[in-house]
Amino acid sequence: MVYLLVAMGSALGGVLRYWLSGLVAGWVGQTFPWGTLAVNVVGSFVIVLFATLTAADARLYVPGEWRQFFMVGVCGGFTTFSSFSMQTLALAQGGEWAGVGLNVALSVGLCLVGAWLGAVTGHALNA
């Protein structure tokens, strides 16, 4: 049953990733992978927020299989670090070294900020 839940969550996460990435790319253009960056930041925030709110000592009880549905399935299907790697490599192969540095720095830095904000928000809501 857990495998089915993870598969369904992955499908949902993939659709959400496609939608958000396309939305952001439509707003700011496609010359830099802003859509992928936005997905990774949002995904980092959401997975840590959910993990914090549903931890063993937290405010919300969510059965283990539904935590797997959301964290492994939805968030795993939503976040796009494989796309990040491929797009960063493409920037490097194109000799766009400033773009490589910017994409790596923003992706790592902002995703860590997203994760931290998820933890802070989750702890505040648990209080």
GROMACS elastic network, one bead per residue, 0.5 to 0.9 nm:
[ bonds ]
;  ai    aj funct       b0    kb
    1     4     6  0.52050   500
    1     5     6  0.63291   500
    1     6     6  0.87224   500
    1    65     6  0.81200   500
    2     6     6  0.61060   500
    2     7     6  0.85155   500
    2    65     6  0.56237   500
    2    66     6  0.81248   500
    2    68     6  0.72420   500
    2    69     6  0.73146   500
    3     6     6  0.50947   500
    3     7     6  0.60877   500
    3     8     6  0.86017   500
    3    68     6  0.89898   500
    3    69     6  0.85593   500
    4     7     6  0.50220   500
    4     8     6  0.61458   500
    4     9     6  0.84888   500
    4    69     6  0.85876   500
    5     8     6  0.51369   500
    5     9     6  0.60375   500
    5    10     6  0.84844   500
    5    65     6  0.74608   500
    5    66     6  0.74805   500
    5    68     6  0.75792   500
    5    69     6  0.50750   500
    5    70     6  0.86048   500
    5    73     6  0.72349   500
    6    10     6  0.59820   500
    6    11     6  0.86047   500
    6    65     6  0.85779   500
    6    66     6  0.87218   500
    6    68     6  0.63925   500
    6    70     6  0.75920   500
    6    71     6  0.86740   500
    6    72     6  0.63062   500
    6    74     6  0.74863   500
    6    76     6  0.89762   500
    7    10     6  0.50647   500
    7    11     6  0.63138   500
    7    12     6  0.87269   500
    7    69     6  0.79291   500
    7    73     6  0.61974   500
    7    74     6  0.87106   500
    7    77     6  0.89697   500
    8    11     6  0.51936   500
    8    12     6  0.63428   500
    8    13     6  0.86425   500
    8    69     6  0.75434   500
    8    73     6  0.69324   500
    8    74     6  0.79264   500
    9    12     6  0.50587   500
    9    13     6  0.60135   500
    9    14     6  0.84805   500
    9    68     6  0.86918   500
    9    69     6  0.53378   500
    9    70     6  0.61977   500
    9    71     6  0.85507   500
    9    72     6  0.76788   500
    9    75     6  0.78594   500
    9    76     6  0.82920   500
    9    77     6  0.71507   500
   10    14     6  0.59770   500
   10    15     6  0.85762   500
   10    69     6  0.80453   500
   10    70     6  0.85474   500
   10    72     6  0.75923   500
   10    75     6  0.74120   500
   10    76     6  0.63533   500
   10    78     6  0.72856   500
   11    14     6  0.51384   500
   11    15     6  0.63168   500
   11    16     6  0.86707   500
   11    73     6  0.76895   500
   11    74     6  0.73186   500
   11    77     6  0.65512   500
   11    78     6  0.87517   500
   12    15     6  0.52597   500
   12    16     6  0.62381   500
   12    17     6  0.86211   500
   12    73     6  0.80044   500
   12    74     6  0.59441   500
   12    77     6  0.72116   500
   12    78     6  0.78753   500
   13    16     6  0.50440   500
   13    17     6  0.60448   500
   13    18     6  0.86097   500
   13    70     6  0.87977   500
   13    73     6  0.69437   500
   13    75     6  0.60226   500
   13    76     6  0.70079   500
   13    79     6  0.78421   500
   14    17     6  0.50130   500
   14    18     6  0.61917   500
   14    19     6  0.86014   500
   14    74     6  0.75679   500
   14    75     6  0.88044   500
   14    76     6  0.84170   500
   14    78     6  0.50938   500
   14    79     6  0.82291   500
   15    18     6  0.51367   500
   15    19     6  0.61843   500
   15    20     6  0.86824   500
   15    77     6  0.82504   500
   15    78     6  0.76869   500
   16    19     6  0.50836   500
   16    20     6  0.60886   500
   16    21     6  0.83636   500
   16    74     6  0.87245   500
   16    77     6  0.85014   500
   16    78     6  0.63552   500
   17    20     6  0.53108   500
   17    21     6  0.58339   500
   17    22     6  0.82631   500
   17    35     6  0.88067   500
   17    36     6  0.82987   500
   17    39     6  0.63821   500
   17    77     6  0.75324   500
   17    79     6  0.69833   500
   17    80     6  0.78499   500
   18    21     6  0.53636   500
   18    22     6  0.59928   500
   18    23     6  0.84516   500
   18    78     6  0.83032   500
   19    22     6  0.53019   500
   19    23     6  0.60691   500
   19    24     6  0.87268   500
   20    24     6  0.61586   500
   20    25     6  0.84646   500
   20    35     6  0.68405   500
   20    36     6  0.86418   500
   20    38     6  0.78717   500
   20    39     6  0.67757   500
   21    24     6  0.52928   500
   21    25     6  0.60575   500
   21    26     6  0.84972   500
   21    33     6  0.87001   500
   21    34     6  0.76938   500
   21    36     6  0.58083   500
   21    37     6  0.84116   500
   21    38     6  0.71438   500
   21    39     6  0.64272   500
   22    25     6  0.50130   500
   22    26     6  0.59655   500
   22    27     6  0.85912   500
   22    35     6  0.65028   500
   23    26     6  0.51342   500
   23    27     6  0.63936   500
   23    28     6  0.89387   500
   23    35     6  0.74160   500
   24    27     6  0.50574   500
   24    28     6  0.62389   500
   24    29     6  0.77452   500
   24    30     6  0.88920   500
   24    34     6  0.66685   500
   24    36     6  0.86328   500
   24    38     6  0.74776   500
   25    28     6  0.53836   500
   25    30     6  0.53368   500
   25    31     6  0.87718   500
   25    32     6  0.86378   500
   25    33     6  0.75866   500
   25    34     6  0.64139   500
   25    35     6  0.52883   500
   25    36     6  0.87664   500
   26    29     6  0.56210   500
   26    30     6  0.75610   500
   26    35     6  0.87853   500
   28    31     6  0.88125   500
   28    32     6  0.88170   500
   28    34     6  0.74739   500
   28    35     6  0.86983   500
   29    32     6  0.73338   500
   29    33     6  0.85840   500
   29    34     6  0.79999   500
   29    35     6  0.89919   500
   30    33     6  0.62664   500
   30    34     6  0.73935   500
   30    35     6  0.81584   500
   31    34     6  0.85167   500
   32    35     6  0.84335   500
   32    87     6  0.88742   500
   32    91     6  0.88970   500
   32    99     6  0.74939   500
   32   103     6  0.82012   500
   33    36     6  0.54574   500
   33    37     6  0.63827   500
   33    38     6  0.87960   500
   33    84     6  0.79666   500
   33    87     6  0.71824   500
   33    88     6  0.87118   500
   33   103     6  0.77476   500
   34    38     6  0.60743   500
   34    39     6  0.85970   500
   34   103     6  0.86676   500
   35    38     6  0.51311   500
   35    39     6  0.62351   500
   35    40     6  0.86958   500
   36    39     6  0.50940   500
   36    40     6  0.62136   500
   36    41     6  0.86781   500
   36    79     6  0.82066   500
   36    80     6  0.64929   500
   36    81     6  0.82019   500
   36    83     6  0.71681   500
   36    84     6  0.65573   500
   36   107     6  0.88292   500
   37    40     6  0.51938   500
   37    41     6  0.62388   500
   37    42     6  0.86291   500
   37    80     6  0.84728   500
   37    84     6  0.76315   500
   37   103     6  0.77681   500
   37   106     6  0.76329   500
   37   107     6  0.57992   500
   37   110     6  0.84346   500
   37   111     6  0.83827   500
   38    41     6  0.52100   500
   38    42     6  0.60813   500
   38    43     6  0.83448   500
   38   107     6  0.86367   500
   38   111     6  0.89760   500
   39    42     6  0.52299   500
   39    43     6  0.58356   500
   39    44     6  0.84292   500
   39    78     6  0.71183   500
   39    79     6  0.59795   500
   39    80     6  0.69691   500
   40    44     6  0.59833   500
   40    45     6  0.85748   500
   40    78     6  0.81108   500
   40    79     6  0.52621   500
   40    80     6  0.61985   500
   40    81     6  0.71462   500
   40    84     6  0.86493   500
   40   107     6  0.71494   500
   40   110     6  0.85192   500
   40   111     6  0.62407   500
   40   114     6  0.87247   500
   41    44     6  0.51531   500
   41    45     6  0.63053   500
   41    46     6  0.86854   500
   41    79     6  0.85458   500
   41   107     6  0.72929   500
   41   108     6  0.88189   500
   41   110     6  0.59657   500
   41   112     6  0.78893   500
   41   113     6  0.79009   500
   41   114     6  0.54407   500
   41   115     6  0.78686   500
   42    45     6  0.51484   500
   42    46     6  0.60887   500
   42    47     6  0.86066   500
   42    79     6  0.83319   500
   42   111     6  0.77369   500
   42   114     6  0.66380   500
   42   115     6  0.87318   500
   43    46     6  0.51335   500
   43    47     6  0.60007   500
   43    48     6  0.84954   500
   43    75     6  0.62113   500
   43    76     6  0.85893   500
   43    78     6  0.67064   500
   43    79     6  0.55463   500
   43    80     6  0.87532   500
   43   111     6  0.80595   500
   43   114     6  0.79639   500
   43   115     6  0.84137   500
   44    47     6  0.55843   500
   44    48     6  0.63591   500
   44    49     6  0.85173   500
   44    75     6  0.85217   500
   44    79     6  0.78959   500
   44   110     6  0.88872   500
   44   111     6  0.55199   500
   44   112     6  0.72321   500
   44   113     6  0.83729   500
   44   114     6  0.53776   500
   44   116     6  0.86080   500
   44   118     6  0.76251   500
   45    48     6  0.56177   500
   45    49     6  0.60290   500
   45    50     6  0.86058   500
   45   111     6  0.74034   500
   45   112     6  0.84321   500
   45   113     6  0.79167   500
   45   116     6  0.72931   500
   45   117     6  0.63188   500
   45   119     6  0.78848   500
   46    49     6  0.50681   500
   46    50     6  0.60188   500
   46    51     6  0.84505   500
   46    71     6  0.89360   500
   46    75     6  0.77802   500
   46   114     6  0.80319   500
   46   115     6  0.76833   500
   46   118     6  0.62758   500
   47    50     6  0.52429   500
   47    51     6  0.60549   500
   47    52     6  0.85336   500
   47    70     6  0.81751   500
   47    71     6  0.60316   500
   47    75     6  0.63409   500
   47   115     6  0.76689   500
   47   118     6  0.75524   500
   48    52     6  0.59544   500
   48    53     6  0.84650   500
   48    71     6  0.89355   500
   48   114     6  0.84314   500
   48   115     6  0.55902   500
   48   116     6  0.77923   500
   48   117     6  0.83957   500
   48   118     6  0.51113   500
   48   119     6  0.57440   500
   48   122     6  0.79286   500
   49    52     6  0.51800   500
   49    53     6  0.61260   500
   49    54     6  0.85855   500
   49   115     6  0.75894   500
   49   116     6  0.88199   500
   49   117     6  0.78118   500
   49   119     6  0.54197   500
   49   120     6  0.79773   500
   49   121     6  0.65910   500
   49   122     6  0.50475   500
   49   123     6  0.84503   500
   50    53     6  0.51309   500
   50    54     6  0.60254   500
   50    55     6  0.83457   500
   50    67     6  0.84348   500
   50    70     6  0.84041   500
   50    71     6  0.77781   500
   50   118     6  0.78049   500
   50   119     6  0.87028   500
   50   122     6  0.72926   500
   51    54     6  0.52955   500
   51    55     6  0.57770   500
   51    67     6  0.80446   500
   51    71     6  0.77183   500
   51   118     6  0.88475   500
   51   119     6  0.83084   500
   51   122     6  0.81792   500
   52    55     6  0.53994   500
   52    56     6  0.89931   500
   52    58     6  0.68588   500
   52   118     6  0.77480   500
   52   119     6  0.60466   500
   52   120     6  0.87877   500
   52   121     6  0.85932   500
   52   122     6  0.51937   500
   52   123     6  0.66970   500
   52   126     6  0.82627   500
   53    56     6  0.89759   500
   53    57     6  0.87980   500
   53    58     6  0.54673   500
   53    59     6  0.60999   500
   53    60     6  0.58412   500
   53    61     6  0.83397   500
   53   119     6  0.86076   500
   53   121     6  0.88370   500
   53   122     6  0.51868   500
   53   123     6  0.72559   500
   53   125     6  0.74305   500
   53   126     6  0.64837   500
   54    57     6  0.78574   500
   54    58     6  0.55528   500
   54    59     6  0.67896   500
   54    60     6  0.50752   500
   54    61     6  0.56964   500
   54    62     6  0.60117   500
   54    63     6  0.89049   500
   54    67     6  0.78583   500
   54   122     6  0.88933   500
   55    58     6  0.50333   500
   55    59     6  0.80803   500
   55    60     6  0.77794   500
   55    61     6  0.78034   500
   55    62     6  0.85704   500
   56    59     6  0.86775   500
   56    60     6  0.87288   500
   56    61     6  0.76996   500
   57    60     6  0.87177   500
   58    61     6  0.74275   500
   58   122     6  0.87313   500
   58   123     6  0.83044   500
   58   126     6  0.59203   500
   58   127     6  0.88249   500
   59   125     6  0.78013   500
   59   126     6  0.51148   500
   59   127     6  0.80357   500
   60   126     6  0.81417   500
   62    65     6  0.82910   500
   62    66     6  0.63754   500
   62    67     6  0.62784   500
   63    66     6  0.54875   500
   63    67     6  0.63585   500
   63    68     6  0.88398   500
   64    68     6  0.62461   500
   64    69     6  0.86171   500
   65    68     6  0.50268   500
   65    69     6  0.62086   500
   65    70     6  0.88124   500
   66    70     6  0.62471   500
   66    71     6  0.84320   500
   67    70     6  0.52647   500
   67    71     6  0.57985   500
   67    72     6  0.77947   500
   67    73     6  0.90000   500
   68    71     6  0.52380   500
   68    72     6  0.50958   500
   68    73     6  0.64921   500
   68    74     6  0.87179   500
   69    72     6  0.59383   500
   69    74     6  0.64289   500
   69    75     6  0.86849   500
   70    73     6  0.53411   500
   70    75     6  0.61445   500
   70    76     6  0.83115   500
   71    74     6  0.60449   500
   71    75     6  0.50789   500
   71    76     6  0.66227   500
   72    75     6  0.58640   500
   72    77     6  0.77185   500
   73    76     6  0.51730   500
   73    77     6  0.58187   500
   73    78     6  0.82839   500
   74    77     6  0.52037   500
   74    78     6  0.59224   500
   74    79     6  0.86567   500
   75    79     6  0.59688   500
   76    79     6  0.56860   500
   76    80     6  0.81139   500
   77    80     6  0.77105   500
   79    82     6  0.85358   500
   79    83     6  0.88825   500
   80    83     6  0.51478   500
   80    84     6  0.61909   500
   80    85     6  0.87338   500
   81    85     6  0.61192   500
   81    86     6  0.85632   500
   82    85     6  0.51631   500
   82    86     6  0.63200   500
   82    87     6  0.86411   500
   83    86     6  0.50806   500
   83    87     6  0.59896   500
   83    88     6  0.83643   500
   84    87     6  0.52631   500
   84    88     6  0.59734   500
   84    89     6  0.84865   500
   84   103     6  0.82327   500
   84   104     6  0.85339   500
   84   107     6  0.82501   500
   85    88     6  0.51729   500
   85    89     6  0.61074   500
   85    90     6  0.85996   500
   86    89     6  0.51537   500
   86    90     6  0.62287   500
   86    91     6  0.87602   500
   87    91     6  0.62607   500
   87    92     6  0.86592   500
   87   100     6  0.88467   500
   87   103     6  0.89758   500
   88    91     6  0.50701   500
   88    92     6  0.62716   500
   88    93     6  0.86380   500
   88    99     6  0.79121   500
   88   100     6  0.55913   500
   88   101     6  0.87759   500
   88   103     6  0.68645   500
   88   104     6  0.75378   500
   89    93     6  0.60460   500
   89    94     6  0.84696   500
   89   100     6  0.77837   500
   90    93     6  0.50257   500
   90    94     6  0.61029   500
   90    95     6  0.86424   500
   90    96     6  0.86418   500
   90   100     6  0.88298   500
   91    94     6  0.50834   500
   91    95     6  0.63857   500
   91    96     6  0.51492   500
   91    97     6  0.70010   500
   91    98     6  0.88450   500
   91    99     6  0.64173   500
   91   100     6  0.58526   500
   92    95     6  0.50182   500
   92    96     6  0.55608   500
   92    97     6  0.58642   500
   92    99     6  0.79966   500
   92   100     6  0.60641   500
   93    96     6  0.75245   500
   93    97     6  0.89609   500
   94    97     6  0.83202   500
   95    98     6  0.86942   500
   95    99     6  0.89137   500
   95   100     6  0.88219   500
   96    99     6  0.53312   500
   96   100     6  0.63811   500
   96   101     6  0.89265   500
   97   101     6  0.62150   500
   97   102     6  0.84605   500
   98   101     6  0.51984   500
   98   102     6  0.60192   500
   98   103     6  0.84629   500
   99   102     6  0.50124   500
   99   103     6  0.58836   500
   99   104     6  0.84413   500
  100   103     6  0.52463   500
  100   104     6  0.61437   500
  100   105     6  0.84861   500
  101   104     6  0.52704   500
  101   105     6  0.59383   500
  101   106     6  0.83307   500
  102   105     6  0.52319   500
  102   106     6  0.58470   500
  102   107     6  0.81820   500
  103   106     6  0.53333   500
  103   107     6  0.57795   500
  103   108     6  0.83768   500
  104   107     6  0.52222   500
  104   108     6  0.60179   500
  104   109     6  0.81929   500
  105   108     6  0.54668   500
  105   109     6  0.57231   500
  105   110     6  0.80586   500
  106   109     6  0.51350   500
  106   110     6  0.54795   500
  106   111     6  0.78309   500
  107   110     6  0.55344   500
  107   111     6  0.57788   500
  107   112     6  0.83653   500
  108   111     6  0.53239   500
  108   112     6  0.61433   500
  108   113     6  0.86582   500
  109   112     6  0.52812   500
  109   113     6  0.63111   500
  109   114     6  0.86877   500
  110   114     6  0.60115   500
  110   115     6  0.85143   500
  111   115     6  0.60808   500
  111   116     6  0.84882   500
  112   116     6  0.60734   500
  112   117     6  0.85000   500
  113   116     6  0.50210   500
  113   117     6  0.60413   500
  113   118     6  0.84793   500
  114   117     6  0.51104   500
  114   118     6  0.61245   500
  114   119     6  0.86993   500
  115   118     6  0.50210   500
  115   119     6  0.63169   500
  115   120     6  0.87157   500
  116   119     6  0.51021   500
  116   120     6  0.61680   500
  116   121     6  0.85064   500
  117   120     6  0.50306   500
  117   121     6  0.59079   500
  117   122     6  0.83140   500
  118   121     6  0.51770   500
  118   122     6  0.59544   500
  118   123     6  0.85102   500
  119   122     6  0.50629   500
  119   123     6  0.60556   500
  119   124     6  0.84911   500
  120   123     6  0.52024   500
  120   124     6  0.61058   500
  120   125     6  0.86049   500
  121   124     6  0.50872   500
  121   125     6  0.61404   500
  121   126     6  0.85357   500
  122   125     6  0.51307   500
  122   126     6  0.60762   500
  122   127     6  0.87162   500
  123   127     6  0.62935   500
  124   127     6  0.52783   500
